């Protein structure tokens, strides 16, 4: 599967006589999923953060041929041990239609990070279509450019013999771009592979004082 990436560029620049505002942090993630005995698919995810505000747009995330738009509130606490929490709520539309409250959270200490992304999708078309999605992850970064770890997933986008998939990953980063390879279910059933590419950028916002 070919994964295409549109890398972001840092656009901040100084403007004489201006005052600084919080910059926009942009994140584009594209997952290419290779499935056993099924067609693979791509899952793009775009998010942006400014101060407390979090906005996110997804496709093929909650289900295939399904989009979602979410808004959240960013919380952060700690210095050495850093906790980040973003509760969110959004709408889901397409093959699945409904409302999706959820949360993204991470706990980081030096080179170790525990994180989880989860949500519950209330299907407004049929009650039996409601489901819980989660992606817990343990990451260890022995080097600035290298990250490895363990991961699990519950998803409705595709089905395997396991309700909760378990796996591992290894990834590399170069400047603002990360490449990560996930392998799920190896040793339990036919493995599922995901190639993830992530690009991050900052857009500085300036306003002129007259």
C-alpha positions, 0 to 999 in steps of 0.5 A, a space after each residue: 500500500 502506498 502512503 502519501 504525506 503532505 508535510 506541514 511547514 512552519 509559517 511563523 514570522 515576525 511582524 513589526 509592531 505586532 503582538 504574539 498570540 498562541 500558535 496553531 499546532 497542526 498534525 496530519 496522520 495517515 495510516 495504511 492498513 494491510 488486512 489478512 484476506 481483506 482489502 486494505 484501506 487508508 485512514 487520514 486524521 487531521 488535528 489542530 490545537 491552539 491553547 485549550 482548543 482541540 479540533 479533529 477530522 477523521 475518515 475511516 476511523 470509526 468505520 469504513 466510508 465514515 467521517 467524523 468531526 470532533 472538538 475537545 478541551 486540552 488539559 496539561 499538568 506536571 513538569 517531570 511527570 507530564 499529564 495531558 488530557 483532551 476530552 472530546 465530543 463529535 459527530 460521526 457520519 457515513 456508513 455509521 451515523 451518531 455521536 461520539 464522546 471520547 478522550 485522548 490522554 497521555 502520561 510521560 516521564 522522560 523516555 516513557 509514555 503511556 497513552 490511550 485514545 478511546 471513544 464510545 460511538 452512539 449509533 443514532 441509526 440503530 442501537 445495535 451499531 453502537 460500540 466502544 473504540 480504544 487504542 492504548 499504547 506504551 512507548 519507549 524512546 531510547 533515542 531521540 529518533 527511535 520509538 518502540 513499544 506495545 499497543 492494543 486496539 478495539 475497532 469496528 472498521 474491520 474484523 479479526 478473530 480477536 475482539 481486542 488486537 494486541 501488537 508491537 511497533 517500531 518507529 523512526 522520526 526525521 525532523 517533524 515527520 514520524 514513520 511507525 510500523 505496527 504489527 497486530 495479532 502475530 502469534 495469535 492469528 493472521 497478523 494485521 500490519 499498519 504503516 503510519 506517517 505523521 507530520 507536525 507543524 506550527 503556524 504562528 499567529 500575529 496581529 498588528 497593533 494599530 
